[in-house]
Every structure is written in structure tokens, then in C-alpha cells.
């Protein structure tokens, strides 16, 4: 039995949903289907989830939200009309939205409820269209599917007892179409996963049903070795391990939600990333182990929007508990860290820039100075993280040398290196302004000697880059 998840681009309009239906029809073993909210139909379009968030904020700020609601309903009506499904589903969607708009619940709970409309409606539409084609298919609400979660709006965590209930989906004799992104708490409250959580739902259902394969359909033929915005026609990756995919997902690979592999990893369910628009392509397999190859580096990932706080104190290494005290300050202020490179007299904490508002920055720095009596404390913004990823990095001679040499060739200064903490990745911190040329140089170093494969956007398109 297979679990197949279809992303936002796969259900963006009726044309895409017809492709989804053909994929489901082509393989009877695809018994559980997970769908996202309708995504962008074209580059400047707005995702359905964003439209629903705007509707919620307008309601909560006592603004006129009629236009927001009209835009949402027009989008759903276009899909339903093009699939010739009749108006019962449209009326059901509108009634559900209006019910959630009038709920007397907390703002966060109301936001979760309204955000879920995109996935929930997609599942109702897809299941109805499959029935129209003669397939035995049913819409299955996450509660019915057994997805019970912690009551943390926007950051739900699956409750372990869910798995025994999810396994019962195997007993159904139809195609179960389940909306992604949300579950229900023990108190029967609707709670969403973090953004992009339909990937999480898919992996949860694959793990819970002990599927033979979890297929994640998106809009690319495979995972690429590097972001195609930086390098044109980058190499495909045919096989990845879970650890490699997790590292790549964390550092900017948008194909997969970075938390989504965890349930599949724990149950050793193989994952195949495939293209809805080209389903016959082999895609990228994500597995527990892969055969060793001479080229241990499989991909280069990157992301910007990082910030670094640097502290130094003479004899820091002899002060028992210094690191714990420093990180406790971050914990108290609700800031999660990404990396903590350190030396004998200094330590850096790397975290996402959006968490460090000017108000938080002042509080954190004042506390560090007053409570830890450091010699120096400074903040560095506009950082980017680059990850060189591959199983066997720690046992392969010369990878770090090649990587650092490529930065030097590109004229990029390395602010920090973190290698020993991971067996499958090497992390470099650089100035965000240097990200593009750093990635291009790394790709040339590890994957090609043909400079014609490098794509250099114009200065006018990239500003000072």
C-alpha cells in the first residue's frame, strides 16, 4: 500500500487536479491520498492559505472582510465549476468558513481553524472528482483518520496513541482522501502543524499505515544538487538518505518540509519525491541507507536570514555552566538556536533573524552583560548558512579543503565553520550578500568543471549582488 501526498501546485486548479486523479487511477495501491491547499496558479498568484490568513486577520481586526471572502470563494468556485462538480461542495465550504469566522475562540485557535480550510476543501474536491470518475473514494477527516495532536496552535505535535488508530485506514476498501496540515487535540480542538505541514501529515499516515512507499508529488522531477535559481540545469539526485534529505530540507531546499521525514524515518518507510506534471519520471528516492559512491557530496543547500550573537570571556572554558546560562537567556526570551560554534574563550549562537527583534536584542544583550560578565558581546546580522551535504563526509579526505578553496576562489570570506557536530553535513556561515557566488563556486568545485552550467543573474535583478 502506498500513501501519496500532493502539494499545493498539484491542486492549484482543475487542470492540475485532473492530473492528480490520473495518477491515483494509474496505481490501485495508492490507497491513502493527502492533499495540500490550492497553491499558486502562476508566479504572481497568492496561495489559498495566505488568502485565508488575510481573511482571519481582517476579521480579528474588525475590518470589512467581504472582499477577502469573495476572493476565496471565487477561487474555489473556479476549480469546482471547471471539474463540473456542482454547487453542494461550494456551499459546504462557505458554511464552514462562516462558522469558523463566528467561533468564539482564541485568536490563535480561530487562525488555525481558518487556515485549515484550504486543505480540507481540497480533500473534499479531490474525493468528489475521483467519485465522478468512477473510483471508490471518500473524504476522510483527520479526526476520522486518527490524527490526534498536542494543543499547540500552529505547531501541533502528533500524539503517540494516534498510530494504532491510523493503522485502521488499511482496512478501508476505498481511496481515502485526507486533508493535510491539521489534526485534533484530545479536547476536540482543530490544531495545525507548522507551515508546510501537509508533508508532515503524509509522513504520519505513511508511518501509521506502515505503507510500502510514501510518494510526495510536487512540481519538479527530482531533488536537485543545488538551488536552480543559482545554477541552471543542476544535476538530479537519484537517491538520498533520510539524514541527507533532512539536512538539505533544513537549509533551504523547499521541496520537502524539514520536519516531514521524521515519522517516515522512524518507521523506515522509503519516500519517493515525484512530479505531478511528469509522473513517469523516476524521481528521487529517500531511503535509510544508500550505496557508497566516490562522490560523497550529494547536494549543496543554503538559506539566508540568520543572525549571530558573539560573546567572549577570558577563561570561559573553565567556567562551569557558562554555555547553559547563555542558552537559558535565549530560552527565557523564546529564541531557538540553530548552531553554537565555540572556542576556549568565545562562543557564538546562530539563530533565525526574525526571532531577534530590536526589543529582544536589547534585553538579551543587557542580560548577558549583567549576568555573565562577559568581555565582549556583539550581534552580526545578514548572515547566510551554506551546507555541503553527503553521507561519509567525516570519512572522506579533502572535502573541507575543496569547500574552503571554492570560497576563496569566489572571494567569499567564511565567518564560521561547523563540521564536527554532524556526520553528513558541513556548515559554513557567510555574509548573505555573498551567497550566490559562493553557491556557484561550490557547485563548480563538487559537480562540474563546465562554467556554462553556471547561471549569473544580472546585477539589476539582484541589486548589489
C-alpha positions as CSV (number, residue, x, y, z in Angstrom):
1,X,0.0,0.0,0.0
2,X,1.2,3.5,-0.9
3,X,0.5,6.9,0.6
4,X,0.6,9.7,-1.9
5,X,0.7,13.4,-1.0
6,X,0.1,16.1,-3.5
7,X,1.4,19.6,-2.8
8,X,-0.2,23.0,-3.5
9,X,0.9,23.3,-7.1
10,X,-0.7,19.9,-7.7
11,X,-4.2,21.1,-6.6
12,X,-3.9,24.7,-7.7
13,X,-6.6,24.4,-10.4
14,X,-8.8,21.9,-12.2
15,X,-6.2,21.1,-14.8
16,X,-3.8,20.0,-12.0
17,X,-6.4,18.1,-10.1
18,X,-7.2,16.1,-13.3
19,X,-3.5,15.1,-13.4
20,X,-3.7,14.0,-9.7
21,X,-6.8,11.9,-10.5
22,X,-5.0,10.2,-13.4
23,X,-2.0,9.4,-11.1
24,X,-4.3,7.9,-8.5
25,X,-6.2,5.9,-11.1
26,X,-3.0,4.5,-12.6
27,X,-2.0,2.6,-9.5
28,X,-4.6,0.8,-7.3
29,X,-2.0,0.6,-4.5
30,X,-2.3,4.3,-3.9
31,X,-4.9,3.9,-1.1
32,X,-4.3,6.9,1.0
33,X,-4.1,10.4,-0.6
34,X,-3.1,13.6,1.3
35,X,-3.7,17.0,-0.3
36,X,-2.5,20.5,0.4
37,X,-4.4,23.7,0.0
38,X,-4.5,25.2,-3.6
39,X,-1.2,26.7,-4.4
40,X,-0.1,29.4,-6.9
41,X,-1.6,29.1,-10.4
42,X,1.1,31.4,-11.8
43,X,4.1,33.2,-10.4
44,X,2.3,36.3,-9.1
45,X,-0.6,34.4,-7.7
46,X,-1.5,34.1,-4.0
47,X,-1.7,30.8,-2.2
48,X,-5.0,29.8,-0.7
49,X,-3.6,29.6,2.8
50,X,-2.4,33.2,2.6
51,X,-5.8,34.3,1.4
52,X,-7.3,32.6,4.4
53,X,-4.8,34.2,6.8
54,X,-5.7,37.6,5.4
55,X,-9.4,36.9,6.0
56,X,-8.7,35.9,9.6
57,X,-6.7,39.0,10.4
58,X,-9.3,41.2,8.8
59,X,-12.0,39.6,10.9
60,X,-9.9,39.8,14.1
61,X,-9.1,43.5,13.5
62,X,-12.8,44.3,13.0
63,X,-12.2,45.2,9.3
64,X,-14.5,44.6,6.4
65,X,-13.6,41.1,5.2
66,X,-16.2,40.7,2.5
67,X,-13.7,41.2,-0.3
68,X,-11.3,38.6,1.2
69,X,-14.2,36.1,1.4
70,X,-15.2,36.8,-2.1
71,X,-11.7,36.1,-3.4
72,X,-11.5,32.8,-1.6
73,X,-14.9,31.7,-2.8
74,X,-14.3,32.7,-6.3
75,X,-11.1,30.7,-6.3
76,X,-12.9,27.6,-5.1
77,X,-15.8,28.1,-7.4
78,X,-13.5,28.3,-10.4
79,X,-12.0,24.9,-9.5
80,X,-15.4,23.3,-8.8
81,X,-17.0,24.6,-11.9
82,X,-14.1,23.5,-14.1
83,X,-14.4,20.0,-12.7
84,X,-18.2,20.1,-13.1
85,X,-18.9,19.0,-9.5
86,X,-22.0,21.1,-8.8
87,X,-22.5,23.6,-6.0
88,X,-23.1,21.5,-3.0
89,X,-19.3,21.4,-2.2
90,X,-19.1,25.2,-2.7
91,X,-21.9,25.8,-0.3
92,X,-20.3,23.4,2.3
93,X,-17.0,25.3,2.0
94,X,-18.7,28.7,2.5
95,X,-20.7,27.4,5.5
96,X,-17.6,26.1,7.1
97,X,-15.7,29.4,6.7
98,X,-18.6,31.4,8.1
99,X,-18.9,29.0,11.0
100,X,-15.2,29.5,11.8
101,X,-15.5,33.3,11.4
102,X,-18.2,33.4,14.1
103,X,-16.5,31.0,16.5
104,X,-16.0,32.5,20.0
105,X,-12.5,31.1,20.5
106,X,-9.0,32.5,21.0
107,X,-7.4,34.3,18.0
108,X,-4.8,31.6,17.6
109,X,-7.4,28.8,17.6
110,X,-9.5,30.8,15.1
111,X,-6.5,31.3,12.8
112,X,-5.8,27.5,12.9
113,X,-9.4,26.7,12.0
114,X,-9.5,29.1,9.1
115,X,-6.1,28.1,7.8
116,X,-7.2,24.5,7.6
117,X,-10.0,25.4,5.2
118,X,-7.6,25.2,2.2
119,X,-6.5,21.6,2.8
120,X,-10.0,20.5,4.0
121,X,-11.6,21.9,0.9
122,X,-9.0,20.4,-1.4
123,X,-9.7,16.9,0.0
124,X,-13.5,17.3,-0.4
125,X,-13.0,18.5,-4.0
126,X,-10.5,15.7,-5.0
127,X,-12.6,13.0,-3.4
128,X,-15.7,14.2,-5.2
129,X,-13.9,14.3,-8.5
130,X,-12.5,10.8,-8.1
131,X,-16.0,9.6,-7.4
132,X,-17.2,11.3,-10.5
133,X,-14.6,9.3,-12.5
134,X,-16.0,6.1,-11.0
135,X,-13.4,5.5,-8.3
136,X,-14.4,4.3,-4.9
137,X,-13.1,7.3,-3.0
138,X,-14.0,9.1,0.3
139,X,-13.2,12.3,2.1
140,X,-11.7,11.3,5.4
141,X,-11.4,14.0,8.1
142,X,-8.2,13.9,10.1
143,X,-10.1,13.0,13.2
144,X,-11.6,10.0,11.5
145,X,-8.2,9.1,10.2
146,X,-6.9,9.1,13.8
147,X,-4.6,12.2,13.7
148,X,-4.6,13.4,17.3
149,X,-2.1,16.1,18.3
150,X,-1.0,18.3,21.1
151,X,-2.9,21.5,21.6
152,X,-0.2,23.9,20.3
153,X,-1.8,26.1,17.6
154,X,0.4,26.4,14.6
155,X,2.9,23.9,15.9
156,X,1.0,20.7,16.7
157,X,2.9,17.5,17.6
158,X,1.4,14.1,16.9
159,X,0.3,12.1,20.0
160,X,1.8,8.6,20.1
161,X,-1.5,6.9,20.5
162,X,-2.5,8.1,17.1
163,X,-0.6,5.4,15.3
164,X,-2.8,2.5,16.3
165,X,-5.9,4.4,15.0
166,X,-4.2,5.5,11.8
167,X,-3.3,1.8,11.1
168,X,-7.1,1.1,10.7
169,X,-7.0,3.0,7.4
170,X,-5.6,-0.2,5.9
171,X,-9.0,-1.8,6.5
172,X,-10.8,0.6,4.2
173,X,-11.6,-0.7,0.7
174,X,-11.7,2.8,-0.9
175,X,-9.2,5.6,-1.7
176,X,-9.0,7.7,1.5
177,X,-8.5,11.4,0.7
178,X,-7.2,13.1,3.8
179,X,-6.6,16.9,4.2
180,X,-3.1,17.7,5.3
181,X,-1.8,20.2,7.7
182,X,-4.0,19.7,10.8
183,X,-5.3,17.3,13.4
184,X,-7.4,17.4,16.5
185,X,-6.5,17.7,20.2
186,X,-7.8,15.5,23.0
187,X,-10.3,18.3,23.7
188,X,-11.6,18.1,20.1
189,X,-9.9,21.4,19.1
190,X,-8.6,21.7,15.5
191,X,-4.9,22.4,15.6
192,X,-2.5,22.9,12.7
193,X,1.1,21.7,12.2
194,X,3.7,24.3,11.3
195,X,3.5,25.9,7.8
196,X,4.0,23.3,5.1
197,X,2.6,20.7,7.4
198,X,0.8,18.6,4.7
199,X,4.2,16.9,4.2
200,X,4.0,16.0,7.9
201,X,0.5,14.6,7.6
202,X,1.7,12.5,4.6
203,X,4.6,11.1,6.5
204,X,2.5,10.4,9.6
205,X,-0.1,8.4,7.6
206,X,2.7,6.5,5.8
207,X,4.3,5.6,9.1
208,X,0.9,4.8,10.8
209,X,-0.3,2.6,8.0
210,X,3.1,1.0,7.6
211,X,3.0,1.8,3.9
212,X,5.4,0.2,1.4
213,X,6.1,3.7,0.0
214,X,5.4,7.3,0.7
215,X,5.1,9.3,-2.6
216,X,5.4,13.1,-2.3
217,X,4.2,14.7,-5.5
218,X,5.4,18.2,-6.3
219,X,6.3,20.3,-9.4
220,X,9.9,19.1,-10.1
221,X,11.2,15.8,-11.5
222,X,13.5,15.3,-8.6
223,X,15.6,16.9,-5.9
224,X,18.4,18.9,-7.4
225,X,22.0,19.0,-6.2
226,X,21.7,22.8,-5.8
227,X,19.1,25.5,-6.0
228,X,18.2,26.1,-9.7
229,X,17.9,29.8,-9.0
230,X,21.7,29.8,-8.6
231,X,22.7,27.2,-11.2
232,X,20.9,26.4,-14.4
233,X,20.2,22.7,-15.2
234,X,21.7,21.4,-11.9
235,X,22.3,17.7,-11.5
236,X,19.4,15.5,-10.3
237,X,19.8,13.5,-7.1
238,X,18.5,10.0,-7.7
239,X,18.9,8.6,-4.2
240,X,19.2,10.3,-0.8
241,X,19.3,9.0,2.8
242,X,16.9,10.4,5.4
243,X,19.7,12.2,7.1
244,X,20.9,13.9,3.9
245,X,17.4,15.0,3.0
246,X,16.8,16.4,6.5
247,X,19.9,18.5,6.2
248,X,19.0,19.7,2.8
249,X,15.5,20.5,3.8
250,X,16.6,22.5,6.8
251,X,19.0,24.6,4.8
252,X,16.7,26.0,2.1
253,X,15.5,23.0,0.0
254,X,11.8,23.9,-0.4
255,X,10.8,20.5,-1.9
256,X,10.3,19.0,1.5
257,X,9.2,20.3,4.9
258,X,12.2,19.9,7.1
259,X,10.2,18.1,9.8
260,X,8.3,15.8,7.5
261,X,10.7,12.9,7.2
262,X,10.8,12.2,10.9
263,X,7.8,9.8,11.1
264,X,8.9,8.0,7.9
265,X,12.4,7.8,9.2
266,X,11.4,6.2,12.4
267,X,9.4,3.5,10.6
268,X,11.9,3.2,7.8
269,X,9.3,3.9,5.1
270,X,11.0,4.8,1.8
271,X,10.0,8.1,0.3
272,X,9.8,9.0,-3.4
273,X,9.7,12.6,-4.5
274,X,7.9,12.8,-7.9
275,X,6.5,15.4,-10.3
276,X,2.7,15.6,-10.8
277,X,3.4,17.1,-14.2
278,X,5.7,14.3,-15.2
279,X,4.7,11.2,-13.1
280,X,6.7,8.8,-15.3
281,X,10.0,10.4,-14.2
282,X,11.8,8.2,-11.7
283,X,12.0,11.0,-9.1
284,X,14.3,11.0,-6.0
285,X,14.2,8.1,-3.6
286,X,14.8,8.9,0.1
287,X,15.9,5.7,2.0
288,X,17.6,4.7,5.2
289,X,20.9,3.7,3.5
290,X,22.4,4.1,0.1
291,X,25.4,2.5,-1.6
292,X,28.6,4.4,-1.1
293,X,29.9,6.3,-4.1
294,X,33.2,8.0,-5.0
295,X,31.3,11.4,-4.9
296,X,30.2,11.6,-1.3
297,X,28.7,15.1,-1.6
298,X,25.1,14.8,-2.9
299,X,23.9,18.4,-2.5
300,X,24.6,22.0,-1.5
301,X,21.9,23.8,0.3
302,X,21.7,27.4,1.6
303,X,19.4,29.8,3.4
304,X,19.7,33.4,4.5
305,X,18.0,35.3,7.2
306,X,20.3,34.3,10.0
307,X,21.8,36.3,12.9
308,X,24.8,35.6,15.1
309,X,25.4,36.7,18.7
310,X,29.1,36.5,19.7
311,X,30.4,36.5,23.3
312,X,33.9,36.3,24.6
313,X,35.2,36.0,28.1
314,X,38.7,35.1,29.2
315,X,38.9,31.6,30.7
316,X,35.3,30.9,29.6
317,X,36.2,27.2,29.1
318,X,36.9,26.9,32.9
319,X,33.6,28.4,34.0
320,X,31.3,25.5,34.6
321,X,27.8,26.1,33.3
322,X,28.6,29.2,31.1
323,X,27.0,27.7,28.0
324,X,23.9,26.6,29.9
325,X,23.5,30.1,31.4
326,X,23.9,31.7,28.0
327,X,21.4,29.4,26.3
328,X,19.0,29.8,29.2
329,X,18.8,33.5,28.4
330,X,17.7,32.6,24.9
331,X,15.2,30.1,26.2
332,X,13.7,32.7,28.6
333,X,13.2,35.1,25.6
334,X,11.6,32.3,23.4
335,X,14.5,32.2,20.9
336,X,15.5,28.8,19.5
337,X,19.1,28.5,18.3
338,X,20.4,26.7,15.2
339,X,24.2,26.3,15.8
340,X,26.6,27.1,18.7
341,X,30.2,27.2,17.4
342,X,32.6,27.8,20.3
343,X,36.2,28.2,21.3
344,X,38.1,28.3,24.6
345,X,37.3,32.0,25.3
346,X,34.4,32.6,22.9
347,X,31.1,31.3,21.8
348,X,28.6,32.2,19.1
349,X,24.9,31.4,18.9
350,X,23.3,31.3,15.5
351,X,19.5,31.7,15.1
352,X,16.9,33.0,12.7
353,X,16.9,36.7,12.3
354,X,13.2,37.2,12.6
355,X,13.3,36.0,16.2
356,X,15.6,38.8,17.3
357,X,13.6,42.0,17.3
358,X,15.3,45.2,18.4
359,X,13.5,44.9,21.8
360,X,14.6,41.3,22.2
361,X,18.2,42.2,21.2
362,X,18.4,44.9,23.9
363,X,17.0,42.5,26.6
364,X,19.4,39.6,25.7
365,X,22.5,41.8,25.5
366,X,21.7,43.5,28.8
367,X,21.2,40.2,30.5
368,X,24.4,38.7,29.0
369,X,26.4,41.7,30.2
370,X,24.8,41.8,33.7
371,X,24.5,38.0,34.4
372,X,27.6,36.6,32.7
373,X,30.1,39.4,33.0
374,X,31.5,38.8,29.5
375,X,34.3,40.8,28.0
376,X,32.6,41.3,24.6
377,X,29.1,40.8,23.2
378,X,28.2,41.7,19.7
379,X,25.5,40.9,17.1
380,X,26.0,40.2,13.4
381,X,23.0,40.2,11.1
382,X,22.5,39.5,7.4
383,X,24.2,36.1,7.6
384,X,23.6,33.1,5.3
385,X,24.2,29.4,6.0
386,X,25.6,27.1,3.4
387,X,25.5,23.3,3.9
388,X,27.6,20.8,2.0
389,X,25.7,17.5,2.5
390,X,26.6,13.9,2.0
391,X,26.9,10.6,3.8
392,X,30.5,9.8,4.5
393,X,31.8,13.3,4.7
394,X,33.6,12.7,8.0
395,X,35.5,9.8,6.5
396,X,36.4,11.4,3.2
397,X,39.7,13.2,3.0
398,X,39.8,16.6,1.3
399,X,36.1,17.7,1.3
400,X,36.7,20.6,3.7
401,X,39.8,21.7,1.7
402,X,37.8,21.7,-1.6
403,X,35.0,23.6,0.0
404,X,37.1,26.3,1.6
405,X,39.2,26.6,-1.6
406,X,36.0,27.2,-3.6
407,X,35.0,30.1,-1.2
408,X,38.5,31.6,-1.7
409,X,38.2,31.4,-5.5
410,X,34.9,33.2,-5.3
411,X,36.3,35.9,-3.0
412,X,34.0,34.9,-0.1
413,X,35.0,35.3,3.5
414,X,33.9,32.5,5.8
415,X,32.6,33.8,9.1
416,X,32.2,30.4,10.8
417,X,32.6,26.6,10.1
418,X,30.7,23.9,11.9
419,X,31.7,20.4,10.8
420,X,32.2,18.0,13.7
421,X,28.6,18.2,15.0
422,X,27.1,16.3,12.0
423,X,28.2,13.2,10.2
424,X,26.5,14.2,7.0
425,X,27.0,17.9,6.6
426,X,29.5,20.7,6.8
427,X,28.1,24.2,7.7
428,X,29.6,27.5,6.6
429,X,28.4,30.9,7.8
430,X,28.9,33.8,5.3
431,X,27.6,37.2,4.6
432,X,24.3,37.0,2.8
433,X,25.4,39.3,0.1
434,X,28.0,36.6,-1.0
435,X,25.6,33.7,-1.1
436,X,25.0,33.4,-4.8
437,X,28.6,33.4,-5.9
438,X,29.5,31.1,-3.0
439,X,27.0,28.5,-4.1
440,X,28.0,28.7,-7.8
441,X,31.7,28.2,-6.8
442,X,30.9,25.3,-4.6
443,X,28.8,23.6,-7.3
444,X,31.6,24.0,-9.8
445,X,34.0,22.5,-7.3
446,X,32.0,19.4,-6.5
447,X,29.8,18.8,-9.5
448,X,31.2,20.2,-12.7
449,X,34.0,21.9,-14.5
450,X,31.8,23.3,-17.1
451,X,31.3,27.0,-16.4
452,X,28.5,27.3,-19.0
453,X,26.3,25.5,-16.4
454,X,26.5,28.5,-14.1
455,X,23.7,31.0,-14.1
456,X,24.7,34.5,-13.2
457,X,21.6,36.8,-12.7
458,X,22.1,40.3,-13.8
459,X,23.2,43.0,-11.3
460,X,19.9,44.9,-11.9
461,X,17.9,41.8,-10.9
462,X,19.9,41.1,-7.8
463,X,20.7,44.6,-6.6
464,X,24.2,44.9,-5.1
465,X,24.9,41.2,-5.6
